[in-house]
C-alpha cells in the first residue's frame, strides 16, 4: 500500500477564486496544491477554467491570505441587522412630515 494521504507533500496550497461573469464578485472555488506558482496557475486553469465556467481566476498562496475577524464598531451599530438602524424613529418622523406637508397643500 502507498503512504498515508498527505504524507511527504512538498507543495504549497493555493486558494483559487473565480469570476463566473463580469460584474459579479469573485467567489472561492477551491484549492490546488502545486510545487510553484506556474504549476498552481496551470492546475487552477485546468480545474476551474477549462470548461468556460470562469472568466477570470485569482490564485493566491494560502499563507498570503490574512483573516481579519476583529472589527471596531465605534457607533455600536450592527449594519447587517435591521435593528442596527433607528428605523422606527425615522419612519415616524417621515410620516409626520408627510402628514404635515399634506395638510399644508390642502
C-alpha positions as YAML, in Angstrom:
chain: A
units: angstrom
residues:
- id: 1
  name: UNK
  ca: [0.00, 0.00, 0.00]
- id: 2
  name: UNK
  ca: [1.05, 3.58, -0.52]
- id: 3
  name: UNK
  ca: [1.88, 6.19, 2.05]
- id: 4
  name: UNK
  ca: [-0.94, 7.85, 4.01]
- id: 5
  name: UNK
  ca: [-2.69, 10.65, 2.22]
- id: 6
  name: UNK
  ca: [-0.74, 13.88, 2.59]
- id: 7
  name: UNK
  ca: [2.48, 12.22, 3.79]
- id: 8
  name: UNK
  ca: [5.56, 13.58, 2.07]
- id: 9
  name: UNK
  ca: [3.80, 16.52, 0.46]
- id: 10
  name: UNK
  ca: [6.15, 19.30, -0.52]
- id: 11
  name: UNK
  ca: [3.85, 21.58, -2.48]
- id: 12
  name: UNK
  ca: [2.22, 24.82, -1.48]
- id: 13
  name: UNK
  ca: [-1.54, 25.10, -1.10]
- id: 14
  name: UNK
  ca: [-3.02, 27.82, -3.32]
- id: 15
  name: UNK
  ca: [-6.56, 29.10, -2.88]
- id: 16
  name: UNK
  ca: [-8.46, 29.71, -6.11]
- id: 17
  name: UNK
  ca: [-11.12, 32.37, -6.53]
- id: 18
  name: UNK
  ca: [-13.13, 32.55, -9.73]
- id: 19
  name: UNK
  ca: [-15.21, 35.13, -11.52]
- id: 20
  name: UNK
  ca: [-18.14, 33.44, -13.21]
- id: 21
  name: UNK
  ca: [-19.34, 36.50, -15.14]
- id: 22
  name: UNK
  ca: [-18.08, 40.06, -15.42]
- id: 23
  name: UNK
  ca: [-19.76, 42.35, -12.93]
- id: 24
  name: UNK
  ca: [-20.11, 39.64, -10.29]
- id: 25
  name: UNK
  ca: [-17.85, 39.26, -7.25]
- id: 26
  name: UNK
  ca: [-15.07, 36.70, -7.13]
- id: 27
  name: UNK
  ca: [-16.00, 33.58, -5.17]
- id: 28
  name: UNK
  ca: [-13.84, 30.94, -3.57]
- id: 29
  name: UNK
  ca: [-13.72, 27.96, -5.93]
- id: 30
  name: UNK
  ca: [-11.38, 25.65, -4.05]
- id: 31
  name: UNK
  ca: [-7.70, 24.99, -3.62]
- id: 32
  name: UNK
  ca: [-4.86, 23.33, -5.50]
- id: 33
  name: UNK
  ca: [-1.53, 22.02, -4.33]
- id: 34
  name: UNK
  ca: [1.45, 22.82, -6.52]
- id: 35
  name: UNK
  ca: [5.23, 22.98, -6.25]
- id: 36
  name: UNK
  ca: [5.31, 26.56, -7.56]
- id: 37
  name: UNK
  ca: [3.21, 29.44, -8.84]
- id: 38
  name: UNK
  ca: [3.35, 28.44, -12.51]
- id: 39
  name: UNK
  ca: [2.02, 24.96, -11.76]
- id: 40
  name: UNK
  ca: [-0.64, 26.41, -9.46]
- id: 41
  name: UNK
  ca: [-1.88, 28.67, -12.25]
- id: 42
  name: UNK
  ca: [-1.93, 25.77, -14.69]
- id: 43
  name: UNK
  ca: [-3.75, 23.49, -12.24]
- id: 44
  name: UNK
  ca: [-6.28, 26.24, -11.49]
- id: 45
  name: UNK
  ca: [-6.94, 26.82, -15.20]
- id: 46
  name: UNK
  ca: [-7.45, 23.09, -15.74]
- id: 47
  name: UNK
  ca: [-9.63, 22.63, -12.68]
- id: 48
  name: UNK
  ca: [-11.73, 25.81, -12.71]
- id: 49
  name: UNK
  ca: [-11.46, 27.40, -16.14]
- id: 50
  name: UNK
  ca: [-11.13, 24.92, -18.99]
- id: 51
  name: UNK
  ca: [-14.87, 24.36, -19.41]
- id: 52
  name: UNK
  ca: [-15.56, 28.06, -19.70]
- id: 53
  name: UNK
  ca: [-17.22, 28.36, -16.28]
- id: 54
  name: UNK
  ca: [-14.90, 31.21, -15.28]
- id: 55
  name: UNK
  ca: [-13.87, 34.43, -16.99]
- id: 56
  name: UNK
  ca: [-11.06, 35.17, -14.50]
- id: 57
  name: UNK
  ca: [-9.19, 33.41, -11.71]
- id: 58
  name: UNK
  ca: [-7.22, 34.59, -8.69]
- id: 59
  name: UNK
  ca: [-4.64, 32.10, -7.47]
- id: 60
  name: UNK
  ca: [-3.22, 33.00, -4.06]
- id: 61
  name: UNK
  ca: [-0.88, 31.09, -1.75]
- id: 62
  name: UNK
  ca: [-2.89, 30.13, 1.33]
- id: 63
  name: UNK
  ca: [-0.20, 31.58, 3.60]
- id: 64
  name: UNK
  ca: [-0.71, 35.03, 2.00]
- id: 65
  name: UNK
  ca: [-4.40, 35.20, 2.91]
- id: 66
  name: UNK
  ca: [-4.98, 37.26, 6.04]
- id: 67
  name: UNK
  ca: [-8.03, 36.71, 8.19]
- id: 68
  name: UNK
  ca: [-9.49, 39.77, 9.84]
- id: 69
  name: UNK
  ca: [-12.02, 38.88, 12.49]
- id: 70
  name: UNK
  ca: [-11.96, 41.81, 14.88]
- id: 71
  name: UNK
  ca: [-13.72, 44.98, 13.84]
- id: 72
  name: UNK
  ca: [-14.05, 48.14, 15.87]
- id: 73
  name: UNK
  ca: [-17.67, 49.26, 15.95]
- id: 74
  name: UNK
  ca: [-17.36, 52.78, 17.30]
- id: 75
  name: UNK
  ca: [-21.03, 53.57, 16.79]
- id: 76
  name: UNK
  ca: [-22.10, 50.22, 18.23]
- id: 77
  name: UNK
  ca: [-24.42, 49.53, 15.31]
- id: 78
  name: UNK
  ca: [-24.87, 46.25, 13.57]
- id: 79
  name: UNK
  ca: [-25.31, 47.16, 9.92]
- id: 80
  name: UNK
  ca: [-26.12, 43.57, 8.99]
- id: 81
  name: UNK
  ca: [-29.28, 43.64, 11.05]
- id: 82
  name: UNK
  ca: [-32.23, 45.97, 10.67]
- id: 83
  name: UNK
  ca: [-32.32, 46.76, 14.37]
- id: 84
  name: UNK
  ca: [-28.91, 48.41, 13.98]
- id: 85
  name: UNK
  ca: [-30.63, 51.42, 12.48]
- id: 86
  name: UNK
  ca: [-33.22, 53.58, 14.26]
- id: 87
  name: UNK
  ca: [-35.82, 52.82, 11.56]
- id: 88
  name: UNK
  ca: [-38.91, 53.18, 13.69]
- id: 89
  name: UNK
  ca: [-37.96, 56.71, 14.70]
- id: 90
  name: UNK
  ca: [-37.09, 57.71, 11.14]
- id: 91
  name: UNK
  ca: [-40.32, 56.24, 9.75]
- id: 92
  name: UNK
  ca: [-42.36, 58.04, 12.40]
- id: 93
  name: UNK
  ca: [-40.65, 61.35, 11.56]
- id: 94
  name: UNK
  ca: [-41.13, 60.80, 7.82]
- id: 95
  name: UNK
  ca: [-44.83, 60.02, 8.28]
- id: 96
  name: UNK
  ca: [-45.30, 63.11, 10.44]
- id: 97
  name: UNK
  ca: [-43.57, 65.28, 7.81]
- id: 98
  name: UNK
  ca: [-45.70, 63.74, 5.07]
- id: 99
  name: UNK
  ca: [-48.86, 64.42, 7.07]
- id: 100
  name: UNK
  ca: [-47.78, 67.99, 7.76]
- id: 101
  name: UNK
  ca: [-46.94, 68.55, 4.09]
- id: 102
  name: UNK
  ca: [-50.30, 67.10, 3.05]
- id: 103
  name: UNK
  ca: [-52.14, 69.48, 5.39]
- id: 104
  name: UNK
  ca: [-50.22, 72.49, 4.02]
- id: 105
  name: UNK
  ca: [-51.04, 71.64, 0.39]
- id: 106
  name: UNK
  ca: [-54.76, 71.20, 1.06]
...
